[in-house]
């Protein structure tokens, strides 16, 4: 634990620990900046550490504390066999809470991508945030907002290539399953319905993606959840229906075929984050979906 320290002292301490452990930084593929309050940092660090087993990273956790205290920086460094890569918890006090970028910048790994993740509330325009300006990829989570549906509808405002949201990442298995349902011709889709928990932002986002891709009106219905529970598409050949009974599997019904059970598990934050870290290029499909959703909300 380093108290009342500086970024240069933290960097020097990291170098010293790496030499002691014989663990050079060249094995790390990116820097992940996590911005979280004290209440969320434990779960965020655990998720980031699990994701780092697939993507060895330097994880910089920015934890803004009291801005009315004296200006101070405390750091906690975790490195060892149980920690893939490096984890540095940075607690910022006083005026330093407004200048997190100046603390983080000297600690970025050279010549590697930078990803920023806000597991809680995020800036209105992440790409214009001082931390967001340092990153090539910016991950938000509308589900953590006070009004999740409104938050995901606003993501198109100020969108910059490299932005994404975990409400979209949660849809990957659903989108893959629904795309596979069209492997055999079913004719034109004329309408559809997406059902899920009322405050779940993935519900309206999936409906927007389907509407944009199929060129058909897709309604949103609400149930008790958890999460997404049903998608129903009316096509010329009949109905395509996906119904998730629990958090692990679902039933797929296609025209002219018997119902079959398919895996459709709800995934933890660590798996969602690991998926996002696999691709650092802009997600054009996500951009199209949130823009469609924003237009429909007008």
N, C-alpha and C positions, 0 to 999 in steps of 0.2 A: 504494500500500500504506500503510495506516494502522496503526501499532503502538501498543500501550498506549493505546487510544483509548476513546471513549464513544459511546453511541448518538446523543447530541445532536450530536457532532462529525461522525459519519457522515452524519446527516441534513443537516447544513449543507453538507458536501462534495457530497452528491448534488444539492442545490439549486444550488450553484455550477457543477457540471458541466453540469446541464441548461441553465442560462442561457448558458454558453459555447457549447454545441452547438445552442441553439435548439430543444430537445426537451422540451416541457412534459409533466408527468406525467399530464395529463388524457387522454392517449391510451391509458393502461393500464387494463385492465378488472378486474384482481384482483391480490391479493398471494398468491404461492405460497411457503409455507414448506417447505423441504426439510430434513429432519433426517437426517444421514448421517455415518458415521465417515470418517476420512481415506481409507480404502481404497476406499470406494464413492463419494466425492464427485465424482470426475472424471466417471464415467459418468452419475451423477445430474444433474450440471450440464448435461452435453451433452443429455440427454433433455429436461430442463426448458427449455433454450434452444430446442430444436427445436419443442417444444410451444408455446412463446411466440410463434412465428411465426404461429400461428393465434389465439392468445390473448395479446396483448401484456400483460406482467405485470411487477411488481416481484418478483424471485425472491430470497428471503432463504435462504441456505444455512447452517444451523446445524451446526457441526462441533465437537463436544465433544472436547477434547484431554485432557492429563494433569490429573487433579484434585488431584495432590499438588504441583503447581507453584504459584508465586505467582499470585494472581488477576490476570488480564489479558485484554483483548479486542483481537484483531487483526482488521483488516478489509481485504478486497480488493474494489475496486469495478470492475465492467466495464460500460462503456456506450459505444455507438458504432454505426456502420453495420452491423457484423457481429453485433451483439447486440441482438435485439429487446427493447424495454423496458429493464429495469435488472437487473443481477445483483450481489448483495452476498454475499461469502463471509465468514462470521463465525466466527472460531476462538476458542473459549472455553477458558480455563485456570483451574485452581484452583477456588475456591468458585463461580465464575461458571457452571461446567458444570451446577450444580443450579438455576440461575435464568435459563435461556435465555429464558423468557417476558418477563422484565424488560428484556432486551436487545432483543427483537424488537418488543415493543409500540409503542415510539415510532417504529418504522420502517414500520408498516403504512400503506398508502395509505388516506386517509380516504374514507368512504362507498363502499367497494367490498368485494366478498366476499373472504373469506380462506379459502384451501385449504391444508391441511397434508398432506404426503406423507412417509412413511417408506419409502424404497426398501430398507432393510435390516430388522433386527429392530425391532419396534414395542412400545409399551406394551401391557400386558394389556388395558386399557380405554382406547383412544385418546381418547375424549371426556372422560375425567377427567384426562388428562395436561395439564400447564400449557400446552403448545403446542396440544394438541387443544382446550382450552377457548377458544382465540382463533379457532378456525376453524368455519365453517359446513359444510365438507366435509372429511372425513378419509379419506385413501387409504393403505391398507397393502398389503403384498405377502407373503402366506403362503409363497410359493415361496422367499423369502430366509431363512426360519426354519430352525433345525436339524432340526426335524421338520415339514415343510410340511403333511402331511395332518392331523396333530394340531392344527396352528395354525389351519387353515381350519375344522376342526370346533369350535374354541373361539370362533370369531368371534361366535357368537350370545350368548355370555356378555357382558353389559354392552353389547350393541348399542344404539346411539342413532341415530335418523334422521340421515342425513348420512354415516354410515360406509359404506365400500365397500372392496373388495380387488381387486387386479389379477388374482388367480386367476379372478375373475368377469368382469373386462373381457376377458380372453383368450378367453372363451366367446362373445362377441357374434357373430362370424361363424358359429360352430356353431349357436347358438340361432336365428339368422335363417334358416339353411339348413334346419334341422329343422322350423321353423315353416312354411316355404314348402312342405315336402314333404307337408303336410296340406292344401294348397289344394284337392286333389281328395279326396273321401271315400275312406277306406281302412278304415273300421269301427273297432271298439274295439281298443285296444292291450292285449294281455294280459301281455306281459313284454318285457324288453329287456336289452341289454348295452352297457356303455361300456368301451372298452379304451384304455389309455394307459400311460405310464411310471409305475413303481410309486410314486415320490415326488412325482408331479405332483398338486398339490391340486385342479386343475381337473377331474380325472377323477371324483373322488367328488362334487364340486360339481355337475357336469353331470348325473350320475346322480340326485342329490337333486332337481334342478330338474325333470327328466323325470318322476320318480316322483310329485312333488307335482302337476305339471300333468296328467299322464295318469292318475293313480290306479292305476298298475300297478307291480309290483315291477321295479326296474331294477338288475341286478347290475353289479358292477365287476370287470373283468379286467385283468391287467397284462401288458405286453409290454415290448419294448426301447425303444419311443418312436421319435423324440423327441416329447414332448408327447402330445396325444390322437391316436389313430390310427384308431379305428373306433367307430361307433355302430350297433347293430343292434336294430330294434324289430319285434316280431312283432304284426301286426294281423290283423283278420278277413280282409282282402283279400290278405294276403301280407306279405312282409317289406319294411321300409324300411331300407336300408343305406347308410351313408356311410363310405367307406374312404379315408383320406388316405395316399397313397403316398410323398409327400415334403413338404417345407416350403412348397410353393406351391399344389398342387392336389389335388383329391380326386375320387372317383367316387361318384356318387349313383345308387342303384337304387331304383325305386319299383314297386309292383305294376302289372303290365300295361304297363310302359314299358321301353324300351331304356336301358341304363346311359348316363350322360352325365358328361362331365368338368365340374367346377365349380371356380372359384377359391376356395381356402381356405388362404391364406398365413399363416404365423406372423408376428406383428408385433413390431417393436422397442418398447422401453419408451417412446420418444417418442410413438408413435402411440397406445399405450394411455393415456398421460397426457393427450394431447390429447383423446381421447374422453371421459375423465372430466371434463375441464374444460368440456366442452360443456353438461353438465347439473349444476346445483348444487342441485337439489331432491332429496329423499330417494328412494332406489331401493327401492321396496316389493317388487319382484320378488326382488331380491337378499336382502332381509330374510327373505322367505318361504323361500327356498332354504336359507339357512344355518340357519334354525330347524328345517326339515325334516331337514337333515343332522345337527344336534345331537340331535334326537329318535331318529333311526335309530342313532346311535352309543351310546345308553344301553343 
